[in-house]
């Protein structure tokens, strides 16, 4: 078999309802566009100018680390949140820099307060404005303390000085654009109530590893320090999410019509051994470009992209000044009618009136230029019963507004390209721009950090690390072991370890009627060359292939006549069903598409996975037809990797030594993940949960259980029944249940670790009780995989760097910036293709198997070489990766509900409430209706004939 391109083993689909969490944020210079990527040069080192600041000595504070783990021996072992069993020792020792900076705290407590506002308001914009006005208040018993406080703009306030109690501060509300309060201004009262004295001494004991402090909750103090550290950034920049700030002066570039990518900085305080540190990273997100709304709408009209306009307006806020002051309001809807054609009932002018006439009478000084040709917008509140219409030309898109919609594939690609910087560039950006912009340098240090006596050191942490050795790879049974170089290997002229069998197969050409179809029909000579070439590749790779394929073609109704593609999908369903009735089910269908489509790909996956129970493999014709022989061969190789896995084959295995940590007892590896509806999905669309589990002693085959569940719920609702399914299938295949279970749980934030133990652990234990074997109780370990962190590493010596200046595959960090007590580590198993490579953060939250540091670190590293769709190590342990892929496949089954913003129409959106105000109760009712409709669409999920396979790969 020839060497496939070292990507992710063929197209991941590319047609599903969008990325997992929507546009989100892009860390500056992600490791690669994919999880892994090839990259890295030879092990001979790189030019020194790619190394940030060169050689360095490990931080002195870490000299007593070994005493720390020795002292842990005095702790009673508890499988819940187990303490670190020791530090890893395997691999070559190296020294790295990390983007963590020491925080110096002054002695004395930080005083913590809860804030209650009367009358209460849950409108975030009003609360934030009220806190701004609180800081400006000159009330006698309050003004002297303002320079010594920080707050979250919601309900928490911290102070370096003790505030008098009781403390009530009165504030008169007025909008930012108004000169001041007037006779109609509403008065709010802040009740500032003392809740705790946060003792710095207690934190110091915890950071030093004092075992009596093991159960001390550092979070209140660490989050208080975060409030102080982030006050300067909150005042001078725009916060997006929890800890990311973007500033007017930072770099930006055009991403799409009306949208630009902006560079910013992440900042968050984190406890580490002997030091509280602040993690500072580069990040990216999309913002609206400031302009007049009418100008933006006309630009969209010129580009003839009406669907894009509605997506653009999602959660967009505009400012108006026609009331005599500046007022900021979110757009509820861009109406289909202009000011001259939009009417509403108006008591002031005795009945129905057009928006144009109303503005003529009420504001005679305003002349509308687009009363006939541009729409009005509704800026009433989300729960308002009545619309408030304003002409678009009177609305300004203010600077500093993050784009909340979902970036499409091209925009995402542009964002990643902009974000991808070499490690040294990121380091220079953090030190030269990030620290001063965040107010962390001596020259920029100001209130309130100086009032709290807090300083940030400007040198990155220097920590010890190791490079773990790769496993060896074996393909055909009895064949030689392949060597790994820089996280990847070459499989030229080797066969799969265990080839699957194809009894019969079909080639299905999907023809568009718009001239894009590559093949004239089922007997086109180009098509014959394609299926023969692919069949030959499968045979050479060791897949048993006896017959020629059945050739089918289906012409689709043009998109213009069938925008939701329902007619197209019905014709495809009919064609496949007729042939299944006539010929029986094939081993798989090779589907040939002429282009990416947000309906056809997921629609075919749903028809075949859910309704019919037939494997499908998709190819894009422009990837194979007319390409040179090498490129076509690589593409076929990648697709063959997927096909063999779907058929139950084994592509490659690891050497027996690398698997010994798993094979010394009967072990089942489990991967778990949940994916949520992204921006633009219909409210109420379910989240999708996946549980995959190994069934063989080579840890290659991972069939999946899939469920849809309550929208945006992170913990898995039906985990007990899903685990029972996995255990039963393991027992069927192995004639016994596993003695040990290792769970890799993806997609959980640090704040949810205890929630996993409270909600998911009992469901797993319940599954053990409910399998058919009496008194069954395997030993269980749960490891969380964290990818959404901002820890980055830099080699201090060119001999331990790849050609881009990145750390190399196998880099593991478990000292210096990791948890003081918890069992965690950062592992970079893969090579970075472009930009700044990112490790995965693994944390053991439950462990009855009492795994050692070396055992888990080296074992997880070796397992990262077992991903079936590639000839390289991947950044996330395959079990978790597969759970992620299975969730993505589940999205295809609910495609009509997901990310409707970039589709021309949706077959499931009801008209209820469109264009008129609906209350909270109606919204909740609508969400429930959508959820129930989605559950009906989901049906019984994956067809029984596919449940024992890796259908999702």
N, C-alpha and C positions, 0 to 999 in steps of 0.2 A: 504494500500500500504506500502511495506517495505521501509526502509530508503535507498535511493540510495547513492552511494559513493559521498562524497561532492566535487566532481570535477566540471567539466563544463557540466555535464549532458550527458555523452556519448561521443563517438568519434566526434571530430569536423570535421572529414573528413580525414585529414592527408595525402591526396593524391593530393592536389591541387598544383599549380605551385610554391609553395614556400612561405616563409614568405613575409610580405607586402613590406618591403623595402630591402630585401636581408639580407646578413649576419649582416651588421651594427655593432653596438657596444653593449656590455652587461654591464650595470651598475653593479658594484660589489655587489653581493648578491641581485639579484632581489627579489621582494616580494615573488614570487613563480613561478613555471613553468607556471601556468595558472593565469588568472586574479582573484585572490581570493585565493582559497584553504582553507582548514580548519586549523588547527593550533591554536596556542594560548592555553593555559591551562585554568584552572579554574580561577575565578576572585580573587583567594586568594593571588596573587602576586608570585614573582619568587625569586630565590636566588639572593642576592645582587651582587654577582660576575658577573652577566650578565648585570649590570647597569654601564654605562660608567660614571665614576667620581662622581656618587651619587648626593645628593641634591644640589640645586643651587638656587640663587635668580634671578628674572627676571632683564634683563638689565635696568640700571638706565635711559637710553635714552628714555625708553618707558613710563616714569611716566606721561608725558603730552599727551598721546594718545587721551584721551577723549576730551581734548580741540581741538584736530585736527578735529574730526568729528563735533563738535559744530561749528567750523569756517566754515565748508562746507555749513552750512545753508545759508550763505551769497551768495553762488554761485547760479547762475541761472541754473535750471535743464535743462539738454540737454540729450535726449535719446541716442545720439551717444557718445560712451565712457563715460557713466555716472559716476559721482563721487560716492565714497562709501557712502551708505545711513546711515551707522552706523556699529558698530561691533556686532557680534552675542553674545547672552547672555545665550542661552539654554545649558543644559548639565552640567556635573560636571567639575569644573575648575581644570586643571592640569598644570604642568610646564614641558617644554621640552627643550632639546638642539637641535640646528639645525646646519648643516654644513656650516654656514656662519661666516666669520671672518671680523672684522672691518678694514677698510683701512684709514690710516692717510695721508692726502694730505698736502703738504706745500702751503703757500700762493703764489700768483702770477699766471699768466696765463700759459697755455700750448699752444705753437705755432703749428698751424696746416698747413701742406704743401701738395700740390699735386705734384706728380712726373711724368714727361714726359720723355720717353727714345727715343732718335733718333740715328740710324734708329729704327723704332718701331718693336717690336716682340711680338707675342701673344703666344709664346711657354713658358709655365710656368717654365720649367726647366731652360731655358736660362735666363729668368727674375730673377729667384731666385738666380742663380749664379752671375748675374750682381750686385745684391744688396750686395752679399757677398764681391765682389770686390770693391764696393763703400765704404764699411766699412773699407777696407784695404788701401784705397787711401791716399796718402800723399800730395795731392794737397794743396797748401799753404792756401787758404781761406776756406778750408774745414776740414782738419785733426783735428784742435782744437775742433771741435764740435761733433766729432764721439761718444765720451763717453756720450753725452747728448741727443742722438736721439734714437727713436725706429721707426720701419717701418713694413709694412705688406708684404714686399717682392714682391709687385705688383705696387701700385700707390699712397700709402699714407705714409707720414712720419710726426712724431711729434717730437718736440724739447722743452727742458726746456729753452734753450737759444735762443734768436732771431737770426736767420740766416741772413747774408747779402743778399740783393736783388739788382739786379738779381743775381742768383747763378747757374752757370753751372759747373758740374764736369765731367771730361772726364775719361773714363775707357777703358782699352784695355782688350778684352775678351780672356781668355784662360781657358781650362778645368781644373777641380780640380786636376787631376792627372798630369798635365803638370807642369814643373818647373817654368814657367813664360811666358809672352808674347813673340812672335817671329815676324819676319818680315811680316808674313801673318796675324797676329792677327788683328781682326776688332776692330775699335774704336767706342765706344758708348758715347753719351753725355746725362747726367742727367740734366734736367732743373727742379730745385726745386723751386716751386712757392708758395708763402704765400697765404693762403686762409682765415684764421681766427685766432683770439686770443680767446682761450677757457677760460672763466672766472670761476675760482673755486668758487668765491663769489656767482655767479648765481646758481651754483649747490647746495651750502649750503642752500640758500633760498628755493629752490625746495624741498630739503630733509626735511626741517623743516616744510613743509606743508603751506608755505606762499601762500595764495590763489591767489595773483597776479602772482605767478609763475606757476599756473596750466597748462598753455599752453606752458611753456618753454620746448624746445626739449633737453632732457638730453643726447640723444644718441651720438652726436658727442664727448662730453666730456667723457662719460662712455666708449665708444669704444677706445678713446685715452688712457685712463688709462689701459684698457685691453691690448693694444699693449705693454705698458711699463711692466705690470705685467707678460706678457707671453714671453718677449724677452729671459729671462734666459732659460725657458723651450724649446723655439724654437732652441736655440743654442746647448743645451745639449741633447735634445731628438728628437723624431720624432712626428710631428703633424699629426693627422688623423682627418679629418673633421675640424670643426671650433675651438673648444676649448679643444680638447683631446690630451694629450701628453703621449708618451711611451718612456721608458728609458732603456738602455742596462742592467742596474743593477737590474731591477724589475723582479718579479716572473714570470715564464713561464712554460708551460707544453705542451706535444705533443697532438695535436688535431686530426691530420690525417697525411697521408704520405706527408712529406714535408711542413706541416703547423703546427704552434704552437699558443696556446693562450698566450697572454701577458697582464699583469696587468699594468694599467697606471692611470693617474689622469686627471680629468676634472677641469678646472678653468675658472671662468667668473665673472667679476665685475657686481654687481646689486645694483640699488638704493633701499634703504629701509628708513623707518622713522628715521630721525636724523642721518643717517649713510650711507656712501657708503660702501658696503660689497663685499667680494669676496666669491663666492660659490665654495667649493672644494669638489670633490667627487671621489670615486674609480670607474674606468671603465675597461672594457676588450675589446680586439679585437683580430682578427686573423692576424698573420704575416707569411710570408714565412720563412722557416728555411734556413740560409745561407749554400750554398754548391756549388759544381761545377754542372753546368746544365746537363752535360753528366751523372754524378753519379745519379742525381735526375731522369733522364729519364730511366736509367737502373733499378732503384728501382721500377718505375711504370711498366716497362715491366715485372719485376719479379712478380709483383702483378696482372698481366694480366688485368690492368684497363686502357685501351686506352682512353675511354671517360673521365676518371678522369684526364688524362694527359692534354687534351685540356682545361678542366676547370681550371686546375692548372696554365696554362700558360697565362690565361687572365690578361692583363694589368701588367704582370710581367716585371720588368726591369732587365737587366743583364749588367755587366761591361765586357769590353774587353780590352786587353792590347797589341794586336798584332800590333797596329799602333805606338807603342813606348810610349804611355801614356795611362792612365786609362780613358775610355770613357763609360758613362752610357747611355743605349738605351732601349726603351721598345720593347718587342718581338711583332712583328706584327702577325707572324704565325709560328708554328712548321710545317715544310714541311714534306711530306710523303716520301721523298727520301734522301739518304745519300750523303755525299760530292762527292763520286765517280760517283754518278748517277744524280747529279743536275748540269745542264748546263746553261750558260748565255752568251749573246753576250759581248765581251770584245775587245775594240779598241786597248788597250795596247798590247794585244797578238794576234791581227789580226783575230778576229772571235770568233766562239763559243768555250767555254772552260769549263771544269768541275771545280767545286769548289775545289776539291782535287788538280788538276793540277795547278790552279791559285795560291793556297797557297804554293805549292811546288816551283813554280818559283819566286813568289813575296817575300815570307818569307822562304828562304831555311833553316833558323835556327829552324823552327817549324816543328816537325814531328807529323802528325795526327795518333792517335792510333785507331780511330773509323771511318775511311773514308768509310768503307763498311757497318757498322752495326748500326750506329746511325744517326738520321736525322740532317739536317742543319736547322737553324732558319733564318727567314727574319727579319732584324732589321731596315728596311727602315721606314721613317716617315709615319704617318697615311694617308697623302695625296700625298705621293710620287708616281710618275708614274713608277718607276723602283725599283726592289727588291734589297736588299743588303743581300747576303747570308753569314752566318758565321757558321762553324762547332760548334755543341753544346759543345764540349770539350774545346773550347776557350772562353766560357761564364761562368762567375761566378754570382751566385745569392748573391747579397750583403745583409748584415744585414739591418734591419730597414725598410723592405718593407711590408706594410699592404697588406693582401690578399683581393682582390676586388671582388672575386667570391661569389657565394651563398653557405653557409654552408648547407650540407644536414641534414636530421633529426637527425641522430646519432651524428654528429659533433656539432649541435646546442645543443643537450642534454648534451654533454660533456662540452661545454662552460658554459652552465647555472650551471651545477654541480660545476665547478671550481669557478664560479663567486659568488655562494651562500655562503656568510659568515654571521654569526650572527652579529647583529648591533654593539656589543662592539668591535668585531674584525675589522669591517670597521672603527670605530671611531679611534681605536689605529693606524690603517694603515694611516689614513689621518693625524693625529697629528705627529706620529713618523717618517713616511716616506714621505707623501705627501708634507707637508709644507717645510721641508728642501730640498726635491728634486726640488720643484718649485722655490726655492730661497726666501721663505717667512719668514724664521726664522732670528733672529739677526745675527747668526753665518754664515748664507749663503747669507745674503743680499749683493748684489753687483751692478755693473753697468748693466742697466741704472737706476734701481729703486733708488739707493742712489743719483744719479745725479738729479733725479726729486724730491727728498725729499719725497718719498713714502715709508710708512711702513705698514706691515700687522700684526695686533694683532693675537696672537696664541691661544686665547681661543674661543671656539664656542659660538655663540649667544645663550642666554637663553631667551625663549619666552613663553608667556602665551598661553594656548590652552584649549580645552574643549573636553569631551567625550559625544557625543550626545546619546540619548536613542534610542534603536531600535524600529521599529514598531511591531505590533502583526500581526500574519499570520493566515489566515483563508482558510481552504480547503473546504470540502463539505458544500453546502449551509445549513445554520442553525446549522452547527457544531461548536464545541468550538474553541476559539482562541488559537493558539499555541504560546508558549513563545520561544523567541530567546535567545540562549546562545553563546556568542563569535562569533556572525555573522552568526550562522547557526541554523538549527532546525531539529527535527526528525519527519518524517511523517509515522511512523509505523502504519499500519492498518487504514489509512485514505484514502478517495476517493477524486478525483479531484473536484474542485469547480463546474466545468461544463464539463462533459465528452463529447467528440466528438462521432460521429456515423460512424461505418465501415459497409458499405453496402456489399462490396465484397473486397477481398484482394488476392494477389498472393505472393507466395514464389518462388523466382528465384535463383537457385543455379548456380553460375558461376564456371565452372570446368576447371582447368588448366590441360594440358596433360603432366605434368612433375612429376606426382606422389604426388603432394602437396594437391590434393583435398581431403577433409575430407569425403564427401558423395559419395556413389557409383552412386547415381541418385536420381530422384524425390521421390522414394518410400523407400529410406534408413530409417531404424528404428530410427537412431540417428537424422535424419532430422525431423521425425514425433515428436519425443520428444521435439525438439527445438521449432517448430512452435506451438505445443500444450502448452508448458510452457510459451511462449511469449503471446499467445492468452489469456491464463488464467490470466496472469499478467495484461493485458489490461482490461479484464472484472472486476477484483478485484479493479482496479483503477477507475472504473466508466465509461470506454469507452464502448459504446454499440456495441457488436460484435455478429452478428447473424450466420454467415456462416463459414464453413471451407474454408481454402484457396485453390486456384488453385496452383498446384505444377508444376514448370517448371525447366528445366535444360538445360544449353548450354555448350558444350565442346568447348574450344578455341584452335585456331591454336597455336602451341608452339611458345614461344617468339623468339627462334633462327630463325624461318622461317618468323616471322612477327614482326620485332623489333619495328616498330612504332605502332603496335597493331591495325592497320586500319582494317585488315581482321577480327580480333576478335570483334571489335566494330560493324562492318557491320553485323556479324552473330547475335550479341546481339540485334541490332536494328531490324533485320528481324524477330527474334523470338518474340519480344515484339509487333511489328506491326501486325504480323499474329494473335496473340492472342487478340489484341484490336479489330481487324476487326471481329473476330469470337465471342468474348464474351462481347465486350464493355469495357470501361475503369474501372479499379478497383478504390477503394478509395485510395489505396496505394500499392506499390510493396515492399516487404521485400527482399532486395538483399543480398545474402550471398557470401562473398569473402573469398578466402583462404589466401590472403596476400595483403599487400599494393602494389599499382602499380601506377606509375605516369601517366598512360594512361587510365586504365579501369575505375577507380572511376570517374574522371572528365568527361570521355567520356559518361558514363551512365547518369550522372547528366545532361549533355548537351542534350542527346537524349530525356530524360523524361521531363526536365524543359522547353526546348525550342521547340523541334519538336513535342512532343506528348501531353504535358500538364498533366502528371501523377506524383503524389507524390512518392518519393522513400525514403526508410530508409535503410541504409547500416549497416551490421554487419560483423565484422571479426570473422570467425569461431573459431580461437584460443582463442578468448575472452570468448566464451560461451561453446564450446564443450569440455567435459572432465573436466570442472571446478566443484568445490564443489557447493552445492546447494545455499549457501549464496552469493558467488561471482556471480553466474549466475543470482540470483534474483536481486542483485544490478545492474548488467548490464542491465537486462530487465527493471528495474525501470527507469534507466536513458534514455533508448530508448523510453519508454512509455511517459516520459515528452515531448520529441521532437514530437512524433507522435500525441499526443493529441493537441499540439499547431498547428501543420500543418493542423489538421482536423478542426480547428476553435474553439477548446475547451479552457477552462480557467483552468490552473492547480491550482493556488492559488491567493488570493487577500489580500490586506492589510486592517487593521481595518479602519473604516470610519474616525476617527480622523486624521490618518496619511495621508489620501487622501484629507482632507478638503481644503488644499491650491490649489488643482487642481479642485475640484468639485464645488467650490463656484460660478464659472461661467463656461459656456461650453468651455472646453479647449482641444486643440489638441497639443500633444507633438511630436516634429519632431526630428529625428536624421539624420545627414548628414556626409558623409565621401567620400574620394577619395583614391583609391589605385593605385600604379604605377607599371609598369613592373620592376622586380628586375634584379640583375646582371645575365647575361647569356640569357636574353630575346632577341628576334630579334629586332634590331634597328627599331623604328617606331611603335612598338606594342602600342596600345592605353592604356591610363589609364582608370579606371572604377570608375564611380560615383554612389553613392547610396543615396536615400532619403527614409527614413521610417517614418511612422506617425501613431499615435494611432487612433483607430476608436471606442473605447468603453469607458464607464465611469469608468472602472476598470483599464484602462491603461495597458492592457495585450497584446492585438492583435495589431501588427505593420506591416501591409503589406508594400511592398517596390516598388519603382520605380528604375530601373537600366538603365544606359546608358554607352556606351563607348565613349571616347572623346580624344582630342589631347593628345599625349604622354607626360607624366610628367607635365601636367597642373594641378595645385593644386585647382584653383577655378572651380566650377561646371558650365559647359557650358550651358546645357539645364535645368537649375534650374527652370525657369519659367514654362515650360511644366510639369516638374516632380511635382512641387508644385500644379499645377492645377489638375493633376491626383489624388494627395493625398486629396485635398479639395473636389473634386467631389465624391470620394469614401466615405469620412467622411459624406458628405451630404446625400448620398444614404442610409447609415446605420442609420443615426440619424435624417433624415428628416429636417435637419437644418445645417447651417455652424457654425463653432466654433466662439466664441466671442474673445477668446484669443489664441495666438499661442506662445509656448515656443520652440525655436530651440536649440538643443545641437549639436554644430558643432565640429566634431573630426578632428584631423590630420592637424591642422593649427598652424604654429609657431607664436611666439610673433611678429615677424617682419611683419606678414601678417594680423594682426588684422584690420588695416585700409583698406587693400585690400578687406577683407570680406565686409566692409561697402561700399566701392566704387564699387565693382563688383557684389557681391551676394545679398546684401540688395535691390538694385533697381530691381533685377529679382524677388525677393519674392514679393515686392510691386506691380510689374506688374502682377503677378499671381492673386493677390487680385482683380485687375481691370477686369481680364478676366474670372472670374468664372461667371456662369449664373445669379447671384443675383446682382441687381442694387445697386450701392453705397456701395458695401461690403468693409469694412475696419476694420478687427479685430485689437486688440492691440497686438504688437509683441515684443518679447524679444529674443535676441540671446546670447547664452552662449558658450564660447569656452572651450573645454575640452583638457587640456594639459597633455600628459603622458611622453613626452620626455624631462622632466626637470631633474635636479640632486639634488633637495632639499630632504634631508632625516632628520628624526627626531629620537631622543633618549629620552626615559622616564628618569626622574631624580629620580624617586622613584619606587621601585620594586612593590609597591601595584598597580601601574598603568601600569604594563608591562605584556605581555603574557609570556609563558614558555620559549620563545627564547630571551626575552629581547626586543621584539618589542612593539611599541604602539599598542593599542587595537582597534577593530572595532568601528567606530563612532568618531575617533579623527579628530578634525577640528582645523585648524590654520588660523586665519585671522589678526594676529597682529605680528609685529616685523620683519618679513622678506617678507611681502607682499608689494604690490605697495603702494606708498604714497597716491595717489589720486584715482586710479582705484578701481572698485568693484571686488575684487578677493579673493579667499580663497583656501586652500589645504584641501581636504577631503579624509580620508582613511576610506571607508565604510566597507572594508573586513578584514578578518584575514589573516595574512601571513602564508603560509604553510611551507616555508623554506626560509632561507636567510633573507635579510633586506627588510621589507615591504615598499612599495612606495605609496604615496598618489597621487590622481589626482588633478591637478591645474585647477580650474574653474575660468574663467574671463568673466564678463558680458560686452559685447561690444556694446549692443544696448538694451534699455529697456523702452518701452512705458507703461509697467504694473507697474512700480515703485515698484518693489519687495523689501521687507525688507531683511536684512541680515539673521535673524532667519528663515524667511519664505523659502528663497532659500536654505540655508544650511541644515536645518532639512528636507525640502522637497526633496532635491536631495539625501540626506542620506536615507530617507524612500524609495524612488523610486529604490534605488540600491538593495532592497530586492525583486524586482518584476521580476528579470531575470528568464525566463521560464525554462531554462535547468538545473537549480540547486536548491538545498535546502540550499542556503547560499546567503549572500550579495556578490556582485561583485564590483570590484574596479572602474569600469567605469559605469556611469549611463546607464541603459539598452538601451535607445533610440540610444545613440551613439554606444554602443556595437553591436546592431542589424545592424546598418548601416555598421559597420566594417565586420560583418558576411556576409551581402548581397554582399559587394564588393568582399569578398573571393569567394562567390558562382559565381559571374560574371567571376572570373578568370578561372573557369572550362569551360566556354563557349569559351574562347580564349586559351585553354590549349596548342594548337600546337605552339603558338607564344611565350609562356612564359617559361623562364628558360630552354632553350634547351640544356644548357651545361651539365646537368646530365642525358640526355636521349641518347639513342643509335643513334637515328636519328630523323629528323623532317620532316613531310610530307609537310611543307610549305616553307622551306628555299629554295630560288631559288639559282641557281649556279652562278648568275651574280657576277662578280668581284672576285670570290674565287681564291686565288693564284696569282692574279696580282694586281698591284697597281691601285687604282681608285681614282679619284679626288673628291673634295668637292661636286661639282655639281652632280656627279654620286651618291654619298652617299645620298644626299638630295632626289634625284629622287627615290632611292631605299627605303628610309624611307616612302615616300609618297605611293609607290606601296604596301609596307607591311601594312601601315595603311588602305588603301582601301581594301586590301584582308581580313584584320581582321574585318573590318566593314561588309563585305559580309558574313563572317563566323558568325558574331553576329546576322545578320538578323534583325528580329523584336524583338529580346530579348526574355524575358520570355513569354511562351504561355498564351494567354488570359484566359484559364481555371484556371491558377494558380495565376494570378495577384492580386486577392483579398485575398490571403493567405500568411502565413509566410513560404513560400516554402523553404526559405534559412536556416531555423533553423536546 
